[in-house]
Protein backbone atom coordinates (compact mmCIF):
# COMPACT_ATOMS: atom_id res chain seq x y z
CA UNK A 1 0.00 0.00 0.00
CA UNK A 2 1.23 3.51 -0.82
CA UNK A 3 2.48 5.41 2.19
CA UNK A 4 0.97 8.86 1.70
CA UNK A 5 3.03 10.38 4.51
CA UNK A 6 5.91 10.69 2.08
CA UNK A 7 3.64 12.72 -0.19
CA UNK A 8 3.45 15.40 2.48
CA UNK A 9 7.22 15.73 2.72
CA UNK A 10 8.38 15.52 -0.92
CA UNK A 11 12.02 16.02 -0.05
CA UNK A 12 13.07 14.02 -3.10
CA UNK A 13 11.25 16.15 -5.69
CA UNK A 14 13.10 17.80 -8.55
CA UNK A 15 12.10 21.27 -9.63
CA UNK A 16 10.43 20.59 -12.96
CA UNK A 17 6.79 20.03 -13.77
CA UNK A 18 7.29 16.75 -15.62
CA UNK A 19 9.07 15.02 -12.73
CA UNK A 20 7.23 12.32 -10.81
CA UNK A 21 6.71 12.16 -7.06
CA UNK A 22 8.25 9.03 -5.58
CA UNK A 23 6.12 7.14 -3.11
CA UNK A 24 7.43 4.66 -0.57
CA UNK A 25 6.69 1.47 -2.46
CA UNK A 26 8.37 2.55 -5.68
CA UNK A 27 5.22 3.79 -7.44
CA UNK A 28 5.13 7.28 -8.84
CA UNK A 29 2.59 10.08 -9.17
CA UNK A 30 3.30 12.30 -12.17
CA UNK A 31 3.32 16.04 -11.74
CA UNK A 32 0.69 17.86 -13.80
CA UNK A 33 0.86 21.25 -15.44
CA UNK A 34 3.75 23.12 -16.99
CA UNK A 35 6.80 25.03 -15.76
CA UNK A 36 6.49 28.28 -13.77
CA UNK A 37 8.65 30.01 -16.39
CA UNK A 38 6.11 29.24 -19.11
CA UNK A 39 3.30 30.66 -16.97
CA UNK A 40 5.31 33.87 -16.51
CA UNK A 41 6.05 34.07 -20.25
CA UNK A 42 2.33 34.43 -20.98
CA UNK A 43 2.40 37.77 -19.15
CA UNK A 44 4.42 39.47 -21.91
CA UNK A 45 1.91 39.15 -24.75
CA UNK A 46 -0.56 41.83 -23.69
CA UNK A 47 2.01 44.55 -22.75
CA UNK A 48 4.00 44.03 -25.97
CA UNK A 49 0.80 44.11 -28.07
CA UNK A 50 -0.37 47.21 -26.23
CA UNK A 51 2.90 49.05 -26.90
CA UNK A 52 2.85 48.03 -30.55
CA UNK A 53 -0.76 49.17 -31.03
CA UNK A 54 -0.12 52.46 -29.23
CA UNK A 55 2.94 53.33 -31.33
CA UNK A 56 1.34 52.36 -34.64
CA UNK A 57 -1.95 54.12 -33.80
CA UNK A 58 -0.12 57.31 -32.74
CA UNK A 59 2.17 57.28 -35.77
CA UNK A 60 -0.79 56.80 -38.11
CA UNK A 61 -3.03 59.29 -36.24
CA UNK A 62 -5.84 56.80 -35.70
CA UNK A 63 -8.90 58.09 -33.85
CA UNK A 64 -9.61 56.96 -30.30
CA UNK A 65 -12.50 54.75 -31.40
CA UNK A 66 -10.43 53.06 -34.13
CA UNK A 67 -7.54 52.51 -31.72
CA UNK A 68 -9.94 51.04 -29.15
CA UNK A 69 -11.41 48.63 -31.69
CA UNK A 70 -7.95 47.51 -32.87
CA UNK A 71 -6.81 47.10 -29.28
CA UNK A 72 -9.86 45.05 -28.31
CA UNK A 73 -9.61 42.69 -31.29
CA UNK A 74 -5.82 42.30 -31.27
CA UNK A 75 -5.33 41.77 -27.53
CA UNK A 76 -8.20 39.28 -27.35
CA UNK A 77 -6.96 37.34 -30.37
CA UNK A 78 -3.25 37.30 -29.47
CA UNK A 79 -3.86 36.09 -25.92
CA UNK A 80 -6.37 33.52 -27.16
CA UNK A 81 -3.89 32.15 -29.71
CA UNK A 82 -1.09 32.07 -27.13
CA UNK A 83 -3.27 30.01 -24.79
CA UNK A 84 -4.48 27.61 -27.47
CA UNK A 85 -3.28 27.15 -31.08
CA UNK A 86 0.17 28.69 -30.68
CA UNK A 87 0.89 27.44 -27.16
CA UNK A 88 3.78 25.29 -28.41
CA UNK A 89 5.55 28.34 -29.86
CA UNK A 90 5.23 30.93 -27.09
CA UNK A 91 8.80 32.24 -27.14
CA UNK A 92 8.81 32.36 -30.95
CA UNK A 93 5.60 34.39 -30.86
CA UNK A 94 7.03 36.74 -28.21
CA UNK A 95 10.14 37.18 -30.40
CA UNK A 96 8.02 38.06 -33.46
CA UNK A 97 5.96 40.60 -31.52
CA UNK A 98 9.11 42.13 -30.01
CA UNK A 99 10.69 42.37 -33.47
CA UNK A 100 7.59 44.14 -34.83
CA UNK A 101 7.70 46.51 -31.87
CA UNK A 102 11.36 47.35 -32.50
CA UNK A 103 10.65 47.94 -36.21
CA UNK A 104 7.82 50.32 -35.27
CA UNK A 105 10.06 52.18 -32.79
CA UNK A 106 12.97 52.65 -35.21
CA UNK A 107 10.58 53.62 -37.98
CA UNK A 108 9.15 56.38 -35.76
CA UNK A 109 12.64 57.57 -34.75
CA UNK A 110 13.48 57.90 -38.41
CA UNK A 111 10.25 59.65 -39.46
CA UNK A 112 8.46 61.17 -36.47
CA UNK A 113 11.04 62.44 -34.01
CA UNK A 114 14.79 62.67 -33.51
CA UNK A 115 17.11 61.18 -30.91
CA UNK A 116 17.62 64.69 -29.50
CA UNK A 117 13.90 64.89 -28.72
CA UNK A 118 14.09 61.55 -26.92
CA UNK A 119 17.10 62.61 -24.84
CA UNK A 120 15.50 65.96 -23.99
CA UNK A 121 12.30 64.26 -22.85
CA UNK A 122 14.27 61.77 -20.77
CA UNK A 123 16.13 64.59 -18.99
CA UNK A 124 12.76 66.12 -18.09
CA UNK A 125 11.01 62.86 -17.30
CA UNK A 126 9.84 63.97 -13.84
CA UNK A 127 7.80 66.77 -15.39
CA UNK A 128 5.71 64.42 -17.52
CA UNK A 129 4.94 61.75 -14.94
CA UNK A 130 1.32 61.84 -13.77
CA UNK A 131 0.74 63.15 -10.27
CA UNK A 132 -2.18 60.90 -9.41
CA UNK A 133 -3.92 57.64 -10.34
CA UNK A 134 -0.77 56.10 -11.78
CA UNK A 135 -0.85 53.12 -9.43
CA UNK A 136 -4.56 52.74 -10.13
CA UNK A 137 -3.77 52.64 -13.87
CA UNK A 138 -1.07 49.97 -13.93
CA UNK A 139 -2.84 47.84 -11.32
CA UNK A 140 -5.98 48.21 -13.44
CA UNK A 141 -4.01 47.04 -16.48
CA UNK A 142 -2.92 43.94 -14.57
CA UNK A 143 -6.43 43.28 -13.22
CA UNK A 144 -7.95 43.61 -16.69
CA UNK A 145 -5.27 41.29 -18.10
CA UNK A 146 -5.98 38.73 -15.36
CA UNK A 147 -9.74 38.81 -15.96
CA UNK A 148 -9.29 38.46 -19.72
CA UNK A 149 -6.94 35.47 -19.37
CA UNK A 150 -9.32 33.89 -16.85
CA UNK A 151 -12.32 34.33 -19.12
CA UNK A 152 -10.44 32.70 -22.01
CA UNK A 153 -9.30 29.73 -19.94
CA UNK A 154 -12.63 28.85 -18.30
CA UNK A 155 -14.22 28.19 -21.71
CA UNK A 156 -11.19 27.14 -23.75
CA UNK A 157 -10.38 24.36 -21.25
CA UNK A 158 -13.54 22.55 -22.39
CA UNK A 159 -12.21 22.24 -25.94
CA UNK A 160 -9.66 19.66 -27.06
CA UNK A 161 -7.24 22.24 -28.53
CA UNK A 162 -6.61 23.77 -25.09
CA UNK A 163 -3.26 22.43 -23.78
CA UNK A 164 -3.74 20.06 -20.87
CA UNK A 165 -0.68 21.53 -19.14
CA UNK A 166 -2.50 24.89 -18.80
CA UNK A 167 -5.55 23.36 -17.08
CA UNK A 168 -5.90 23.09 -13.31
CA UNK A 169 -3.62 20.42 -11.93
CA UNK A 170 -5.07 17.34 -10.28
CA UNK A 171 -2.95 17.58 -7.12
CA UNK A 172 0.58 18.89 -7.70
CA UNK A 173 2.18 21.16 -10.28
CA UNK A 174 2.14 24.59 -11.90
CA UNK A 175 -0.42 25.76 -14.45
CA UNK A 176 -1.85 28.99 -15.81
CA UNK A 177 -5.32 28.23 -14.42
CA UNK A 178 -3.88 27.42 -10.99
CA UNK A 179 -2.10 30.77 -11.05
CA UNK A 180 -5.30 32.55 -12.02
CA UNK A 181 -7.22 31.24 -9.01
CA UNK A 182 -4.67 32.49 -6.46
CA UNK A 183 -4.01 35.75 -8.31
CA UNK A 184 -7.74 36.52 -8.38
CA UNK A 185 -7.92 36.28 -4.58
CA UNK A 186 -4.71 38.27 -4.08
CA UNK A 187 -5.95 41.07 -6.36
CA UNK A 188 -9.18 41.25 -4.34
CA UNK A 189 -7.05 42.01 -1.29
CA UNK A 190 -4.89 44.42 -3.28
CA UNK A 191 -7.95 46.43 -4.35
CA UNK A 192 -9.86 46.13 -1.07
CA UNK A 193 -10.73 49.15 1.11
CA UNK A 194 -8.27 47.94 3.73
CA UNK A 195 -5.40 48.49 1.31
CA UNK A 196 -6.13 52.19 0.77
CA UNK A 197 -8.80 53.56 3.13
CA UNK A 198 -8.48 54.82 6.69
CA UNK A 199 -9.70 52.35 9.36
CA UNK A 200 -12.51 54.75 10.36
CA UNK A 201 -14.08 54.28 6.93
CA UNK A 202 -14.09 50.50 6.99
CA UNK A 203 -17.35 48.57 7.20
CA UNK A 204 -18.58 46.69 10.25
CA UNK A 205 -19.37 42.98 10.47
CA UNK A 206 -22.98 43.29 9.35
CA UNK A 207 -22.11 45.39 6.31
CA UNK A 208 -19.23 43.08 5.45
CA UNK A 209 -21.65 40.17 5.43
CA UNK A 210 -24.09 42.09 3.25
CA UNK A 211 -21.42 43.03 0.68
CA UNK A 212 -20.25 39.39 0.53
CA UNK A 213 -23.78 37.98 0.28
CA UNK A 214 -24.00 38.34 -3.55
CA UNK A 215 -20.89 36.13 -3.86
CA UNK A 216 -22.58 33.49 -1.69
CA UNK A 217 -25.68 33.72 -3.89
CA UNK A 218 -23.55 33.31 -7.01
CA UNK A 219 -21.95 30.24 -5.47
CA UNK A 220 -25.34 28.73 -4.64
CA UNK A 221 -26.67 29.59 -8.10
CA UNK A 222 -23.68 27.92 -9.75
CA UNK A 223 -24.12 24.83 -7.58
CA UNK A 224 -27.85 24.56 -8.37
CA UNK A 225 -27.44 25.11 -12.11
CA UNK A 226 -24.46 22.77 -12.57
CA UNK A 227 -26.28 20.07 -10.60
CA UNK A 228 -29.51 20.57 -12.55
CA UNK A 229 -27.86 20.18 -15.95
CA UNK A 230 -25.41 17.51 -14.75
CA UNK A 231 -22.45 19.70 -15.74
CA UNK A 232 -19.15 17.81 -15.49
CA UNK A 233 -17.08 18.91 -12.52
CA UNK A 234 -13.94 17.37 -11.04
CA UNK A 235 -14.44 16.77 -7.33
CA UNK A 236 -10.70 17.24 -6.73
CA UNK A 237 -10.97 20.88 -7.82
CA UNK A 238 -12.93 22.30 -4.86
CA UNK A 239 -15.10 19.39 -3.75
CA UNK A 240 -18.57 18.18 -4.68
CA UNK A 241 -20.63 21.21 -3.59
CA UNK A 242 -17.95 23.89 -3.20
CA UNK A 243 -16.90 26.32 -5.95
CA UNK A 244 -14.69 29.37 -6.38
CA UNK A 245 -17.47 31.83 -5.51
CA UNK A 246 -17.74 30.23 -2.06
CA UNK A 247 -13.97 30.47 -1.61
CA UNK A 248 -14.02 34.14 -2.58
CA UNK A 249 -17.01 34.93 -0.37
CA UNK A 250 -15.70 33.24 2.79
CA UNK A 251 -12.20 34.62 2.25
CA UNK A 252 -13.62 38.13 1.97
CA UNK A 253 -15.87 37.75 5.03
CA UNK A 254 -13.10 36.36 7.25
CA UNK A 255 -10.38 38.79 6.13
CA UNK A 256 -12.60 41.88 6.19
CA UNK A 257 -13.64 41.26 9.77
CA UNK A 258 -10.16 40.36 11.03
CA UNK A 259 -8.77 43.55 9.43
CA UNK A 260 -11.58 45.57 10.97
CA UNK A 261 -10.19 44.57 14.38
CA UNK A 262 -6.49 44.65 13.43
CA UNK A 263 -4.56 47.52 11.82
CA UNK A 264 -4.21 47.15 8.04
CA UNK A 265 -0.40 47.38 8.25
CA UNK A 266 -0.43 44.08 10.18
CA UNK A 267 -1.79 42.21 7.15
CA UNK A 268 1.69 41.05 6.10
CA UNK A 269 2.25 39.52 9.54
CA UNK A 270 -1.21 37.91 9.40
CA UNK A 271 -0.39 36.47 5.97
CA UNK A 272 2.81 34.84 7.25
CA UNK A 273 1.19 33.46 10.42
CA UNK A 274 -1.78 32.07 8.47
CA UNK A 275 0.24 30.27 5.81
CA UNK A 276 2.76 28.86 8.31
CA UNK A 277 -0.11 27.51 10.41
CA UNK A 278 -1.74 26.08 7.30
CA UNK A 279 1.46 24.34 6.20
CA UNK A 280 2.03 22.90 9.68
CA UNK A 281 -1.47 21.41 9.57
CA UNK A 282 -0.78 19.95 6.14
CA UNK A 283 2.65 18.52 6.96
CA UNK A 284 2.45 17.64 10.65
CA UNK A 285 -1.26 17.03 11.41
CA UNK A 286 -2.09 14.68 8.51
CA UNK A 287 -4.26 17.26 6.73
CA UNK A 288 -2.59 16.24 3.44
CA UNK A 289 -3.72 12.65 4.06
CA UNK A 290 -7.25 13.92 4.62
CA UNK A 291 -7.31 15.91 1.35
CA UNK A 292 -5.83 13.08 -0.74
CA UNK A 293 -8.12 10.40 0.67
CA UNK A 294 -11.09 9.13 -1.36
CA UNK A 295 -13.64 9.52 1.44
CA UNK A 296 -16.57 11.84 0.65
CA UNK A 297 -19.23 10.47 2.98
CA UNK A 298 -19.86 13.68 4.97
CA UNK A 299 -20.31 17.31 3.90
CA UNK A 300 -16.82 18.28 5.11
CA UNK A 301 -15.19 15.31 3.41
CA UNK A 302 -17.21 15.94 0.26
CA UNK A 303 -15.85 19.49 0.10
CA UNK A 304 -12.47 19.00 1.77
CA UNK A 305 -10.49 20.75 -1.01
CA UNK A 306 -12.49 23.97 -0.76
CA UNK A 307 -12.51 23.98 3.04
CA UNK A 308 -8.86 23.01 3.58
CA UNK A 309 -7.51 25.44 0.94
CA UNK A 310 -9.38 28.35 2.53
CA UNK A 311 -6.50 29.15 4.92
CA UNK A 312 -4.11 29.44 1.99
CA UNK A 313 -6.40 31.83 0.12
CA UNK A 314 -6.92 33.89 3.28
CA UNK A 315 -3.13 34.26 3.45
CA UNK A 316 -3.07 35.44 -0.18
CA UNK A 317 -5.77 38.00 0.55
CA UNK A 318 -3.81 39.34 3.52
CA UNK A 319 -0.69 39.64 1.40
CA UNK A 320 -2.71 41.46 -1.25
CA UNK A 321 -3.74 44.04 1.35
CA UNK A 322 -0.12 44.47 2.43
CA UNK A 323 1.02 44.88 -1.16
CA UNK A 324 -1.78 47.35 -1.84
CA UNK A 325 -0.73 49.52 1.10
CA UNK A 326 2.62 49.93 -0.70
CA UNK A 327 1.25 50.44 -4.20
CA UNK A 328 -1.38 53.06 -3.38
CA UNK A 329 1.10 55.57 -1.95
CA UNK A 330 1.47 58.83 -3.89
CA UNK A 331 4.53 59.09 -6.14
CA UNK A 332 5.69 62.01 -8.26
CA UNK A 333 9.23 61.28 -9.51
CA UNK A 334 10.85 58.63 -11.65
CA UNK A 335 13.06 57.65 -8.71
CA UNK A 336 9.94 56.77 -6.72
CA UNK A 337 8.63 54.53 -9.48
CA UNK A 338 12.08 53.01 -9.96
CA UNK A 339 12.14 52.06 -6.26
CA UNK A 340 8.66 50.54 -6.58
CA UNK A 341 9.76 48.61 -9.67
CA UNK A 342 12.84 47.28 -7.87
CA UNK A 343 10.73 46.38 -4.84
CA UNK A 344 8.27 44.38 -6.95
CA UNK A 345 11.11 42.64 -8.81
CA UNK A 346 12.89 41.92 -5.53
CA UNK A 347 9.79 40.35 -3.98
CA UNK A 348 9.22 38.37 -7.17
CA UNK A 349 12.76 37.02 -7.48
CA UNK A 350 13.16 36.21 -3.78
CA UNK A 351 9.75 34.57 -3.74
CA UNK A 352 10.62 32.56 -6.85
CA UNK A 353 13.77 31.20 -5.18
CA UNK A 354 11.93 30.39 -1.95
CA UNK A 355 9.16 28.70 -3.96
CA UNK A 356 11.65 26.20 -5.39
CA UNK A 357 13.20 25.59 -1.97
CA UNK A 358 9.79 25.03 -0.45
CA UNK A 359 8.79 22.79 -3.37
CA UNK A 360 11.78 20.54 -2.70
CA UNK A 361 12.20 20.73 1.07
CA UNK A 362 8.70 21.27 2.47
CA UNK A 363 5.90 20.18 0.13
CA UNK A 364 5.34 20.09 -3.62
CA UNK A 365 3.28 22.92 -5.02
CA UNK A 366 -0.46 22.23 -4.80
CA UNK A 367 -3.33 24.50 -5.76
CA UNK A 368 -5.68 21.82 -4.49
CA UNK A 369 -4.45 22.46 -0.93
CA UNK A 370 -3.26 26.07 -1.46
CA UNK A 371 -0.14 25.14 0.47
CA UNK A 372 2.90 27.27 1.36
CA UNK A 373 4.68 26.61 -1.94
CA UNK A 374 1.61 27.54 -3.95
CA UNK A 375 1.00 30.78 -2.03
CA UNK A 376 4.65 31.83 -2.34
CA UNK A 377 4.46 31.16 -6.08
CA UNK A 378 1.32 33.27 -6.50
CA UNK A 379 2.87 36.14 -4.53
CA UNK A 380 6.12 36.07 -6.52
CA UNK A 381 4.32 35.67 -9.87
CA UNK A 382 1.92 38.53 -9.13
CA UNK A 383 4.76 40.80 -8.03
CA UNK A 384 6.67 40.15 -11.26
CA UNK A 385 3.52 40.65 -13.35
CA UNK A 386 2.81 43.95 -11.60
CA UNK A 387 6.41 45.00 -12.26
CA UNK A 388 5.93 44.24 -15.97
CA UNK A 389 2.74 46.30 -16.10
CA UNK A 390 4.36 49.17 -14.18
CA UNK A 391 7.25 49.26 -16.66
CA UNK A 392 4.73 49.08 -19.49
CA UNK A 393 2.85 52.12 -18.14
CA UNK A 394 6.03 54.15 -17.67
CA UNK A 395 7.03 53.46 -21.27
CA UNK A 396 3.57 54.48 -22.47
CA UNK A 397 3.78 57.80 -20.62
CA UNK A 398 7.08 58.44 -22.37
CA UNK A 399 5.63 57.46 -25.77
CA UNK A 400 2.56 59.64 -25.22
CA UNK A 401 4.71 62.70 -24.65
CA UNK A 402 6.87 61.94 -27.69
CA UNK A 403 3.82 61.80 -29.93
CA UNK A 404 2.02 64.52 -27.95
CA UNK A 405 -0.98 62.23 -27.97
CA UNK A 406 -2.40 60.06 -25.21
CA UNK A 407 -1.44 56.40 -25.60
CA UNK A 408 -2.44 55.36 -22.09
CA UNK A 409 -6.23 55.20 -22.35
CA UNK A 410 -7.17 51.55 -22.84
CA UNK A 411 -10.87 51.27 -23.39
CA UNK A 412 -10.98 47.50 -22.88
CA UNK A 413 -9.17 47.60 -19.51
CA UNK A 414 -11.30 50.53 -18.30
CA UNK A 415 -14.47 48.71 -19.29
CA UNK A 416 -13.43 45.41 -17.67
CA UNK A 417 -12.36 47.10 -14.43
CA UNK A 418 -15.54 49.17 -14.35
CA UNK A 419 -17.58 45.94 -14.13
CA UNK A 420 -14.94 43.40 -13.09
CA UNK A 421 -17.06 40.88 -11.20
CA UNK A 422 -19.91 41.21 -13.71
CA UNK A 423 -17.41 40.46 -16.51
CA UNK A 424 -16.30 37.33 -14.65
CA UNK A 425 -19.92 36.31 -13.96
CA UNK A 426 -20.94 36.85 -17.60
CA UNK A 427 -17.97 34.74 -18.71
CA UNK A 428 -19.18 31.91 -16.44
CA UNK A 429 -22.76 32.18 -17.77
CA UNK A 430 -21.64 32.14 -21.41
CA UNK A 431 -19.34 29.20 -20.66
CA UNK A 432 -22.30 27.27 -19.27
CA UNK A 433 -24.49 28.13 -22.26
CA UNK A 434 -21.83 26.99 -24.74
CA UNK A 435 -21.47 23.68 -22.92
CA UNK A 436 -25.23 23.19 -22.94
CA UNK A 437 -25.51 24.07 -26.63
CA UNK A 438 -22.73 21.87 -28.05
CA UNK A 439 -20.58 18.88 -27.20
CA UNK A 440 -17.24 20.66 -26.96
CA UNK A 441 -15.14 17.49 -27.30
CA UNK A 442 -16.44 17.04 -30.87
CA UNK A 443 -15.58 20.58 -32.03
CA UNK A 444 -12.70 20.94 -34.50
CA UNK A 445 -9.89 23.39 -33.82
CA UNK A 446 -11.34 25.92 -36.28
CA UNK A 447 -14.82 25.61 -34.77
CA UNK A 448 -13.39 25.96 -31.26
CA UNK A 449 -11.44 29.08 -32.23
CA UNK A 450 -14.49 30.65 -33.91
CA UNK A 451 -16.66 29.98 -30.84
CA UNK A 452 -14.08 31.53 -28.52
CA UNK A 453 -13.66 34.61 -30.73
CA UNK A 454 -17.44 35.12 -30.72
CA UNK A 455 -17.51 34.56 -26.95
CA UNK A 456 -14.76 37.14 -26.32
CA UNK A 457 -16.44 39.60 -28.68
CA UNK A 458 -19.72 39.34 -26.77
CA UNK A 459 -17.90 39.78 -23.46
CA UNK A 460 -15.85 42.78 -24.63
CA UNK A 461 -18.67 44.58 -26.46
CA UNK A 462 -21.02 44.10 -23.49
CA UNK A 463 -18.67 45.60 -20.89
CA UNK A 464 -17.59 48.40 -23.26
CA UNK A 465 -21.24 49.37 -23.88
CA UNK A 466 -21.93 49.27 -20.13
CA UNK A 467 -18.88 51.47 -19.55
CA UNK A 468 -19.87 53.99 -22.22
CA UNK A 469 -23.39 54.26 -20.77
CA UNK A 470 -22.10 54.40 -17.14
CA UNK A 471 -23.87 51.18 -16.17
CA UNK A 472 -22.04 49.64 -13.24
CA UNK A 473 -23.24 46.46 -11.56
CA UNK A 474 -21.79 46.12 -8.09
CA UNK A 475 -21.54 42.85 -6.17
Helices and strands as residue ranges (DSSP letters): H 5-9, E 20-22, E 28-30, E 32-33, H 36-41, H 44-59, H 64-83, G 87-89, H 90-111, H 115-123, H 125-128, H 134-156, G 164-166, E 173-174, H 176-190, G 193-195, G 199-201, H 205-228, H 235-238, H 244-261, G 264-266, H 267-284, H 287-292, H 299-302, H 304-308, H 310-327, H 334-361, H 372-403, H 411-418, H 420-437, G 440-442, H 445-468
